[in-house]
Amino acid sequence: MVKLTKEDLKAIIDGIWSRLSAKLAGKADSGHTHPAQTDVSGNAGTAAKLKTARKIGNASFDGSTNITLAQIGAAASGHTHENMTAATASAAGKAGLVPAPAAGTQTKFLRADGTWQSPPNTTYGDMKAATASAAGGSGLVPAPAAGAQAKFLRGDGTWQNPPNTTYGVATTSANGLMSSSDKSKLNDINMSLNRSNLAIGLNIPSFSSRGTGGFTAVGCYALKSLTTDAIGCTAIGCSALESNGGASFNTAVGSDTLVMTCGDGNTAIGYMAGGATRKTLGNNNTLIGHMADTSAVDVNNSMALGHQSSVSASNQISLGNSSITQLRCKVTSIASLSDKRVKEDIHPADTGICLKDVLRLPVTRYKYKDFTGTNLDNHVTGWMADDYEKVFPKGVQANDEMFPVLDENGNETFEEVIETRKIIDPETGEEKEVQEVRQQRKMFTLEKVKTITPSEALPTLWGAVQELAKQVENITAELNKLKASG
């Protein structure tokens, strides 16, 4: 409790008197009299209180009554304050004076229960180090020694240099970091998957708007130009079916297979099958073998089987390239439709005409030029297509044929071809043009090269033999008559 001395009370009263004196300055004393007034402004001369009250401390004073020290907020004489009320486990304390510390408690601290106490131990030891079999304990960081400014705190409580964290490039046998070249390769691999469609590779089609067309594209540029009109195409290999567009039911297996625009229902298997000559293709063709292709555009329903085999027209089958010298199979003939029930307008052939046709068709000896193939027989007996056409015009066809350009030693020659492609940049996602260089065999074209189909030659030869047989019979009969007449 705070106690007020006499000096404190005197100072308060002097302050009140000073304020009252200032307020009453210029006012008449109690013995003063005023002349009679007929016009009064302000308070009447006989007023008992102030018209407007004034504040003295916290009390309102209008002069009508006395005020006390309590009214103006001052403690009365002899007033004391209590110490703070201590807090307990279940009750809060109350404000008050700080209790007086006893002698000898100068290093203690006031606790909330109102007593002077020493705080519990707040001096922590260093952290407890971990071992291979036991966990460590919390604590202060141990002080690093001079010269350890570049070291790191280890779990065993010592300051050490970390082991080497500079990793090499990963290999097939060791872990490591991914190299920049491997990251570039990874960026080049895109993947698009939508229900029955799958595409993996660089610049592959997105199937987000292509429904359930049953597409498979594996390899950069595979099915690159696929449109929503296409159905059921499979492309495996770089640039396989690259220009497919809206064609359907095409299958290409191998790099650069069916790389040009084609129709529907084509199948190509082998490196550059359907892509060696960069010719557009028609419908329903089968090209199997390294660089099996067509030498004409828009060929339909043809088949090329074997290395560098080539068809030159629709509805044609080509087995092997120009170097093939034998065609072997376990049967000695090729069957053809010949049942009488599938034929009409049947009548005997004129064997005399057959004999004349045989006589009209000369047989020649020749050798093939080197560019037609290095393994062909140089001594061949056969017909010239130009002669054959005069006798059997239906058995001759003329198509443009492509042949390799040979050097002075008879070897095939090659040239670099620059192709411009539009691709999607894997970094920016924008379309851009790039140029690529590839090796291509040098070829030249002979226009309207004639080929023969000898299917009519054998029946005609058979008829000629029959005609000769009849003539022999007639001659024999005549000789017998002459002998008999004798």
C-alpha positions in Angstrom: 0.0 0.0 0.0 1.2 3.6 -0.7 1.4 5.9 2.3 1.0 9.8 1.8 3.1 12.0 4.0 2.0 15.4 5.3 4.2 17.0 2.7 2.3 15.1 0.0 -1.1 16.3 1.4 0.2 19.9 1.7 1.4 19.8 -2.0 -2.1 18.5 -3.1 -3.9 21.2 -1.1 -1.6 23.9 -2.3 -2.3 22.8 -5.9 -6.1 23.0 -5.3 -5.8 26.5 -3.7 -3.7 27.7 -6.6 -6.4 26.6 -9.0 -9.2 28.2 -6.9 -7.2 31.5 -6.6 -6.8 31.6 -10.4 -10.5 31.1 -10.8 -11.4 33.7 -8.2 -9.0 36.3 -9.3 -10.7 39.7 -9.9 -13.8 38.7 -8.0 -15.2 40.9 -5.1 -14.6 39.8 -1.5 -17.4 38.9 1.0 -17.7 42.5 2.4 -18.1 44.1 -1.0 -21.4 45.7 -1.8 -22.8 46.6 -5.2 -25.0 49.5 -6.1 -28.5 48.6 -7.0 -28.8 47.5 -10.6 -31.7 47.6 -12.9 -30.1 45.6 -15.6 -28.3 42.4 -14.6 -26.1 40.3 -16.9 -24.3 37.1 -15.7 -24.8 35.6 -12.2 -26.8 37.5 -9.7 -24.9 39.1 -6.9 -26.5 36.8 -4.4 -25.7 33.5 -6.3 -24.8 30.5 -4.1 -23.0 28.3 -6.8 -21.2 28.6 -10.2 -23.3 28.7 -13.2 -20.9 26.4 -15.0 -19.2 23.7 -12.9 -15.5 23.1 -13.2 -13.3 19.9 -12.9 -10.9 19.5 -10.0 -9.1 16.3 -10.6 -11.8 13.7 -11.2 -14.5 15.7 -9.2 -17.0 18.2 -10.6 -16.9 21.5 -8.6 -19.6 24.2 -8.8 -18.9 25.9 -5.4 -22.0 24.6 -3.7 -20.3 21.8 -1.7 -16.9 20.8 -0.6 -14.9 18.1 -2.4 -12.7 15.4 -0.8 -9.4 13.9 -1.8 -11.1 10.6 -2.7 -13.3 12.5 -5.2 -10.3 13.9 -7.0 -8.5 10.5 -7.2 -6.0 11.0 -4.4 -5.5 8.4 -1.7 -6.6 9.3 1.7 -4.1 9.7 4.5 -3.0 6.4 5.8 -4.1 4.4 2.6 -2.0 1.3 1.9 -1.8 -1.2 -1.2 -1.6 -5.0 -1.0 0.9 -7.3 -2.6 0.1 -9.3 -5.7 -2.1 -12.4 -5.2 -0.2 -15.6 -6.2 -1.4 -17.9 -9.0 -2.2 -21.5 -8.2 -2.7 -24.6 -10.4 -6.4 -23.8 -10.5 -6.8 -20.0 -10.0 -5.3 -16.9 -11.6 -3.4 -14.4 -9.5 -4.2 -10.7 -9.1 -2.3 -7.5 -9.6 -0.6 -5.9 -6.7 2.7 -4.8 -5.3 5.8 -6.9 -5.8 6.5 -8.7 -2.5 9.7 -7.6 -0.8 12.6 -10.0 -1.4 14.4 -11.3 1.7 18.0 -10.8 2.3 20.2 -13.2 0.3 17.7 -13.6 -2.5 19.4 -11.0 -4.7 20.1 -13.7 -7.4 16.6 -15.2 -7.4 13.6 -14.4 -9.5 9.9 -13.7 -8.6 7.9 -16.7 -9.4 4.1 -16.6 -10.2 3.3 -18.1 -6.8 4.6 -14.8 -5.3 7.9 -16.3 -4.0 11.5 -15.6 -4.8 13.1 -18.7 -6.3 16.0 -19.9 -8.5 14.8 -21.0 -12.0 15.4 -24.7 -12.9 18.7 -25.5 -14.6 18.8 -24.0 -18.1 22.4 -24.9 -18.9 22.2 -27.5 -21.7 25.0 -29.8 -22.6 26.2 -30.6 -26.2 24.2 -32.9 -28.3 24.7 -36.7 -27.7 26.4 -38.3 -30.7 24.8 -41.1 -32.6 26.5 -44.4 -33.1 26.0 -47.3 -35.5 23.6 -49.0 -33.1 22.2 -46.1 -30.9 20.4 -42.9 -31.7 21.9 -39.6 -30.4 20.2 -37.1 -28.1 19.3 -33.4 -28.5 21.5 -30.7 -27.1 23.6 -27.7 -28.0 25.7 -27.7 -31.2 29.3 -28.4 -30.1 31.7 -25.6 -30.7 33.7 -25.9 -33.9 37.5 -25.6 -33.5 39.5 -22.9 -35.2 40.1 -23.8 -38.9 36.8 -25.8 -39.1 34.9 -23.0 -40.7 34.4 -25.0 -43.9 33.4 -28.3 -42.2 29.9 -29.6 -41.4 28.5 -31.2 -38.2 28.3 -34.9 -38.5 25.9 -37.2 -36.6 28.7 -38.4 -34.3 29.0 -34.8 -33.0 32.3 -34.0 -34.8 33.0 -31.4 -37.5 34.0 -33.1 -40.7 34.3 -32.6 -44.4 31.4 -34.4 -46.2 32.4 -37.3 -48.5 32.7 -36.5 -52.2 29.3 -35.6 -53.7 30.5 -35.0 -57.2 28.9 -37.8 -59.2 29.9 -39.0 -62.6 27.7 -39.8 -65.5 25.6 -42.9 -65.1 26.6 -46.0 -67.0 25.0 -49.4 -67.5 26.9 -50.8 -64.5 27.0 -47.8 -62.1 24.6 -45.2 -60.8 25.3 -41.6 -61.6 24.0 -38.4 -63.0 22.1 -38.1 -66.3 24.3 -36.7 -69.0 23.2 -33.7 -71.1 23.1 -35.8 -74.2 20.9 -38.4 -72.5 18.6 -35.6 -71.3 18.3 -34.4 -74.9 17.5 -37.9 -76.0 14.9 -38.1 -73.3 13.3 -34.9 -74.4 13.1 -36.3 -77.9 10.9 -39.2 -76.7 7.3 -38.2 -76.7 4.4 -40.4 -75.9 0.7 -40.2 -76.8 -1.8 -42.7 -75.6 -5.5 -42.7 -76.1 -7.6 -45.9 -75.7 -6.6 -48.2 -78.6 -3.9 -45.8 -79.9 -0.2 -45.7 -79.0 2.5 -43.4 -80.2 6.1 -43.3 -79.0 8.9 -41.1 -80.5 9.8 -37.7 -81.7 7.3 -35.7 -83.8 4.6 -38.4 -83.5 0.9 -37.7 -83.9 -1.3 -36.7 -81.0 -4.4 -39.0 -80.7 -6.4 -36.5 -78.6 -9.0 -36.0 -81.4 -8.6 -39.2 -83.4 -11.1 -41.4 -81.6 -10.5 -45.2 -81.4 -8.8 -45.7 -84.8 -6.4 -48.4 -83.7 -3.2 -46.6 -84.5 0.3 -47.6 -83.5 3.3 -45.3 -84.2 6.7 -46.2 -82.8 9.7 -44.1 -83.9 10.5 -40.5 -84.9 8.1 -39.1 -87.6 6.1 -42.4 -87.6 2.6 -41.6 -88.8 3.6 -37.9 -88.5 0.9 -36.6 -90.9 -1.9 -38.8 -89.6 -5.4 -37.2 -90.0 -8.8 -38.0 -88.5 -9.9 -39.8 -91.7 -7.4 -42.6 -91.2 -8.2 -46.0 -89.5 -6.1 -48.9 -88.4 -2.6 -48.0 -89.3 0.6 -49.4 -87.8 4.0 -47.8 -88.3 7.2 -49.0 -86.5 10.4 -47.3 -87.4 11.7 -43.9 -88.1 9.6 -42.1 -90.8 7.4 -45.2 -91.3 4.2 -44.0 -92.9 5.4 -40.4 -92.4 3.1 -39.1 -95.2 0.2 -41.4 -94.6 -2.3 -38.6 -94.1 -5.9 -40.0 -94.2 -5.1 -43.4 -95.7 -6.3 -46.5 -93.7 -5.2 -50.1 -93.0 -1.5 -49.5 -93.9 1.3 -51.4 -92.1 4.9 -50.3 -92.3 7.7 -52.0 -90.3 11.2 -50.6 -90.7 12.9 -47.3 -91.1 11.7 -45.2 -94.1 9.0 -47.7 -95.0 6.1 -46.4 -97.0 7.5 -43.0 -96.4 5.6 -41.3 -99.3 1.9 -40.7 -99.8 0.0 -43.9 -100.4 -3.5 -45.3 -100.6 -5.2 -47.9 -98.4 -4.3 -51.5 -97.5 -0.6 -51.5 -98.2 2.0 -53.5 -96.3 5.8 -52.9 -96.3 8.4 -54.7 -94.2 12.1 -54.0 -94.3 14.4 -50.9 -94.4 13.1 -48.5 -97.0 10.5 -50.9 -98.3 8.2 -48.7 -100.2 10.5 -45.8 -99.7 13.6 -46.3 -101.7 12.4 -44.6 -104.9 10.2 -42.1 -103.1 7.2 -42.9 -105.4 3.6 -42.5 -104.4 1.8 -45.7 -104.0 -1.7 -46.9 -104.8 -3.8 -49.5 -102.9 -3.3 -53.0 -101.7 0.4 -53.5 -102.4 2.8 -55.8 -100.5 6.5 -54.9 -100.4 8.7 -57.2 -98.4 12.5 -56.9 -98.2 15.3 -54.4 -98.0 14.4 -51.6 -100.4 11.6 -53.6 -102.0 9.7 -50.9 -103.9 7.9 -49.8 -107.0 9.4 -48.0 -110.0 6.1 -46.5 -111.1 3.6 -44.2 -109.3 0.2 -45.1 -108.1 0.7 -48.9 -108.5 -2.2 -51.1 -107.2 -2.5 -54.7 -106.1 1.2 -55.6 -106.8 3.8 -57.5 -104.8 7.5 -57.2 -104.5 9.4 -59.9 -102.5 13.1 -59.8 -101.8 16.0 -57.4 -101.6 15.6 -54.5 -104.1 12.7 -56.3 -105.8 10.6 -53.8 -107.7 7.2 -53.8 -109.4 6.6 -51.5 -112.4 2.9 -51.8 -112.9 -0.4 -52.7 -111.2 -1.4 -56.3 -110.7 2.3 -57.5 -110.9 4.4 -59.8 -108.8 8.2 -59.4 -108.6 10.4 -62.0 -107.0 13.9 -60.8 -106.1 16.1 -58.2 -107.9 17.8 -58.4 -111.3 20.6 -60.5 -109.8 18.4 -63.5 -109.3 19.3 -66.4 -111.6 17.1 -69.2 -110.4 13.6 -69.6 -109.1 13.3 -72.8 -107.1 10.3 -74.5 -105.6 9.1 -78.0 -104.8 6.6 -78.0 -107.6 7.6 -77.6 -111.3 4.6 -75.6 -112.5 2.3 -72.8 -111.5 -1.3 -73.7 -111.4 -3.9 -71.5 -113.2 -7.7 -71.6 -113.5 -8.6 -73.9 -116.4 -11.8 -75.8 -115.7 -14.1 -76.1 -118.6 -17.0 -74.9 -116.5 -15.5 -71.5 -116.1 -14.9 -71.0 -119.9 -17.2 -70.3 -122.9 -17.0 -69.8 -126.6 -14.8 -72.9 -126.8 -13.6 -74.0 -130.3 -10.5 -75.8 -131.7 -7.5 -73.7 -132.5 -6.2 -73.5 -136.1 -2.9 -75.4 -135.8 -1.9 -74.1 -139.1 -1.9 -70.6 -137.8 0.0 -71.9 -134.7 2.8 -73.2 -137.0 2.9 -70.0 -138.9 3.2 -68.0 -135.6 6.1 -70.2 -134.5 7.8 -69.6 -137.8 7.2 -65.8 -137.5 8.9 -65.6 -134.1 12.7 -65.7 -134.4 14.9 -67.2 -131.6 18.0 -65.2 -130.7 21.2 -65.3 -128.6 22.1 -62.4 -126.4 23.6 -61.1 -123.1 22.2 -58.6 -120.7 23.9 -55.2 -120.1 25.7 -54.9 -116.8 23.2 -52.4 -115.2 20.5 -55.0 -115.3 22.3 -57.2 -112.9 25.7 -58.6 -112.2 24.7 -62.3 -111.9 22.7 -62.7 -115.1 23.7 -65.3 -117.7 25.8 -63.7 -120.5 24.7 -66.4 -123.0 21.0 -66.5 -123.2 18.7 -68.0 -125.9 15.3 -66.4 -126.1 13.0 -63.9 -127.7 13.2 -60.2 -128.2 10.1 -58.5 -126.8 9.8 -56.5 -130.0 9.5 -59.7 -132.1 7.3 -61.4 -129.5 4.9 -58.5 -129.6 4.3 -59.0 -133.3 3.1 -62.5 -132.7 1.6 -62.3 -129.2 0.7 -58.6 -128.7 -1.2 -59.5 -125.5 1.9 -61.0 -124.0 4.0 -57.8 -124.0 3.8 -55.0 -121.5 5.8 -51.7 -121.5 6.6 -49.9 -118.3 9.2 -47.4 -117.1 11.9 -49.3 -115.3 14.6 -47.9 -112.9 18.2 -49.2 -113.0 21.3 -48.4 -110.9 24.0 -46.1 -112.2 27.3 -48.0 -112.2 30.8 -46.7 -112.0 33.7 -47.8 -114.3 34.2 -50.9 -112.2 30.6 -51.9 -112.4 29.7 -51.0 -108.8 26.5 -49.2 -107.8 26.9 -45.5 -107.0 25.2 -43.4 -104.3 24.4 -39.8 -103.8 23.4 -37.5 -100.9 19.8 -36.4 -100.9 18.7 -33.4 -98.8 15.1 -33.6 -97.6 13.2 -30.8 -95.9 10.8 -31.9 -93.1 8.4 -30.1 -90.8 8.8 -31.2 -87.2 7.6 -30.1 -83.8 10.4 -28.6 -81.7 10.4 -30.6 -78.4 11.7 -27.6 -76.5 9.3 -24.9 -77.8 6.4 -27.1 -79.1 6.4 -25.0 -82.3 6.6 -26.3 -85.8 9.7 -25.7 -87.8 11.5 -26.9 -90.9 14.7 -29.0 -90.8 16.9 -30.4 -93.5 18.1 -34.0 -93.4 20.7 -35.7 -95.5 20.4 -39.4 -96.5 22.3 -41.7 -98.9 20.4 -42.9 -101.9 21.4 -45.2 -104.8 21.8 -43.3 -108.1 19.2 -44.6 -110.5 18.2 -43.8 -114.0 14.9 -44.6 -115.8 14.4 -46.3 -119.1 11.0 -45.5 -120.5 8.6 -48.1 -121.8 10.8 -51.1 -121.1 9.1 -54.2 -122.6 8.5 -57.4 -120.7 6.9 -60.6 -122.0 4.5 -63.1 -120.6 5.2 -66.4 -122.4 1.8 -67.9 -121.4 0.6 -68.0 -125.0 3.9 -69.4 -126.4 3.5 -72.9 -125.0 0.0 -73.6 -126.4 0.9 -72.1 -129.7 4.0 -74.3 -129.9 1.8 -77.3 -128.9 -0.5 -76.4 -131.8 2.4 -76.1 -134.2 3.7 -79.5 -133.2 0.2 -80.9 -133.8 0.2 -79.3 -137.2 3.6 -80.7 -138.1 2.4 -84.1 -136.8 -0.6 -84.0 -139.2 1.7 -83.0 -142.1 4.0 -85.9 -141.3 1.1 -88.2 -141.3 -0.1 -86.9 -144.6 3.4 -87.2 -146.2 3.7 -90.7 -144.8 0.4 -91.7 -146.3 1.4 -90.3 -149.7 4.7 -92.2 -149.6 2.9 -95.4 -148.7 0.6 -95.0 -151.8 3.6 -94.4 -154.1 5.3 -97.5 -152.8 2.1 -99.6 -153.3 1.6 -98.4 -156.8 5.1 -99.3 -157.5 
